[in-house]
Amino acid sequence: MSTVMPSSLEIAQGATLRPILDVAADAGLLVEEVEPYGRYKAKVDLSVIERLADRPAAKLINVTAITPTPAGEGKTTTSVSLAQGLGVLGRKPVLCLREASLGPVFGVKGGAAGGGYAQVVPMEDLNLHFTGDLHAITAANNLLAAMIDAHLMHGNEAGLDPLSISWRRCLDMNDRSLREVITGLGGRLNGAPRQTGFDITAASEIMGLVAVARDLADLRERLGRITVGQTFDGEPVTAEQIKAAGALAVVLKEAVKPNLVQTLEGQPAFVHCGPFANIAHGNNSLVADRVALKLGEYVITESGFASDMGMEKFFDITCRIGDLRPSAVVLVASIKALKHHAGQPDGGLDAIEVGAQNLARHVGIINGFGLQAVVCVNKFPSDTQDELELARKLALENGAFAAEVCTAFENGGAGATAFAEAVVAAADEPNTFDFAYGLDAPIEEKIRLIATRVYGADGVELLRAAKKKAAEWDQTDLGRLPICMAKTHLSLSHDPALKNAPTGFTVTVRDLRPYTGAGWIVALCGEMMTMPGLGKKPAAFAIDIDTDGETVGLF
């Protein structure tokens, strides 16, 4: 007789967690390096990086996915599964994930703690306010916006042209009505009227900046380099020039420290920073990766969305900035997504064969970076054995190093051991990892190389504003910055309507934004929005408090 599996929230609420100081001690952290936030979560002081500087680095495993459906394919669940599976095998894994944004939590995708018996906990804390990092990033971003307006009000010493101000406010919520706003409508004492807008916090430059800062001093320097606008003569004006950078650093001095939690089976997990991968660079913090690499045998770091999105940015931005070298890649696939790309969500085995063209393209992207791909077929309850075996077979035929089915959602780490063994084998293989482009290439050429080598495009078209900026910036230090592509995650192209493995398309770039503090140029493709909106039936409808004061409906 079958039993109904508890919900992910019920599993998390019923779990017995280890005290976080015990998790930290087993990971090799000293008591003075751990700052508890209650019993089950903690901040880790960055001094640990210096203490362990001479320790050999762990093998770095990136977890990515095929092009997802709007609900996602369980990539976080798979990342946790791998950590728990390695734990069952007696290995010493450390997991690195991004923090949850309240936008997706109350929107479509839900939380970011995994699911079923493959979760990081405490789940409610992780998906809501956690240690306050995202609130601190929001506050710092909006403090800078306020100081810009105050600078204009009190003499404008830097000669900032109000019409050139590019710095926008942010909010950790989906709110389409804030995409474009006008401030200062209350008369001169309330600020001059100016058109501006809001981005979601996870897409803000300060989120990206915190995620790539190497330490507090580097954070302070990067904050000072933020470009907020231009003078009337066209010269850039920075946060340092308006005397804001020091205060921003103080607001963020705790937020830059990585957060330590645990999986349901007790493995250490760093959950830190939460940049979106379709707008921002889509990876957890560099400091979390750097600490983790000195603590474990295997570091599992998840990149947002698919290999053309977060993985490409992890390689070309994070690995470049942090001098990291990955050992292998996990590519998550699901039967649901394969059928989706075939345009047959209710189809059979034939639909999986058609949708596997998308899987093949992503394996090719990974191999193109010189790395081995282990395909993990994330099992959903509706999947049949024939479907799962066909997906494994097609993955191997299309160049995967290995392919395994993962049942950790239902079975915890015991359901991920074959998958974990395949990853260990792949990580032992030699690789020829390299970037998709060189920093010396012109901006338009960098964008073209990403589009052609990674997306499979025929080429790129920069619209007038983007082309003009690229030409001008190539003559400055901006020309040597990496590129952060902001495009839809629902297609390998910039058009969400082009499913599976499209060919014959040209990627359109409508504008470029210089993120001089974070250290890259954002290329806005198609109709990409930097502030999402809530749908007709958001996840928020189901979230509530029951009669015992317990949270319900969170996932």
HELIX and SHEET records of a PDB file:
HELIX    1   1 SER A    8  GLY A   14  1                                   7    
HELIX    2   2 ILE A   20  ALA A   27  1                                   8    
HELIX    3   3 VAL A   31  GLU A   33  5                                   3    
HELIX    4   4 SER A   47  ARG A   51  1                                   5    
HELIX    5   5 LYS A   75  VAL A   88  1                                  14    
HELIX    6   6 LEU A  102  PHE A  106  1                                   5    
HELIX    7   7 MET A  123  ASN A  127  1                                   5    
HELIX    8   8 ASP A  133  MET A  153  1                                  21    
HELIX    9   9 PRO A  162  SER A  164  5                                   3    
HELIX   10  10 ARG A  176  LEU A  178  5                                   3    
HELIX   11  11 ARG A  188  ASN A  190  5                                   3    
HELIX   12  12 THR A  201  ALA A  203  5                                   3    
HELIX   13  13 GLU A  205  VAL A  212  1                                   8    
HELIX   14  14 LEU A  216  ARG A  225  1                                  10    
HELIX   15  15 ALA A  245  LEU A  252  1                                   8    
HELIX   16  16 LEU A  286  LEU A  295  1                                  10    
HELIX   17  17 SER A  307  MET A  311  3                                   5    
HELIX   18  18 GLU A  312  LYS A  313  1                                   2    
HELIX   19  19 PHE A  314  THR A  318  3                                   5    
HELIX   20  20 CYS A  319  GLY A  322  1                                   4    
HELIX   21  21 ILE A  335  HIS A  341  1                                   7    
HELIX   22  22 LEU A  349  GLY A  368  1                                  20    
HELIX   23  23 GLN A  385  GLU A  397  1                                  13    
HELIX   24  24 ALA A  408  ASN A  411  1                                   4    
HELIX   25  25 GLY A  412  ALA A  416  5                                   5    
HELIX   26  26 THR A  417  ASP A  428  1                                  12    
HELIX   27  27 ILE A  443  LEU A  449  1                                   7    
HELIX   28  28 ILE A  450  TYR A  455  3                                   6    
HELIX   29  29 ARG A  464  TRP A  473  1                                  10    
HELIX   30  30 ASP A  477  ARG A  480  5                                   4    
HELIX   31  31 ALA A  539  ALA A  542  5                                   4    
SHEET    1   A 5 VAL A  34  PRO A  36  0                                        
SHEET    2   A 5 ALA A  42  VAL A  44 -1                                        
SHEET    3   A 5 ASN A 259  THR A 263 -1                                        
SHEET    4   A 5 ALA A 118  VAL A 121 -1                                        
SHEET    5   A 5 GLY A 114  GLY A 115 -1                                        
SHEET    1   B10 VAL A  34  PRO A  36  0                                        
SHEET    2   B10 ALA A  42  VAL A  44 -1                                        
SHEET    3   B10 ASN A 259  THR A 263 -1                                        
SHEET    4   B10 PRO A 268  VAL A 271 -1                                        
SHEET    5   B10 PRO A  93  LEU A  97  1                                        
SHEET    6   B10 TYR A 298  GLU A 302  1                                        
SHEET    7   B10 LYS A  59  ALA A  65  1                                        
SHEET    8   B10 ALA A 328  ALA A 333  1                                        
SHEET    9   B10 ALA A 373  ASN A 378  1                                        
SHEET   10   B10 ALA A 402  CYS A 406  1                                        
SHEET    1   C 2 ARG A 169  LEU A 171  0                                        
SHEET    2   C 2 PHE A 198  ILE A 200  1                                        
SHEET    1   D 2 VAL A 181  THR A 183  0                                        
SHEET    2   D 2 ARG A 194  THR A 196 -1                                        
SHEET    1   E 2 THR A 227  GLN A 230  0                                        
SHEET    2   E 2 PRO A 236  THR A 238 -1                                        
SHEET    1   F 4 GLY A 459  LEU A 462  0                                        
SHEET    2   F 4 THR A 506  TYR A 515  1                                        
SHEET    3   F 4 TRP A 520  CYS A 525 -1                                        
SHEET    4   F 4 ILE A 483  ALA A 486  1                                        
SHEET    1   G 2 ASP A 544  ILE A 545  0                                        
SHEET    2   G 2 THR A 551  VAL A 552 -1                                        
END                                                                             
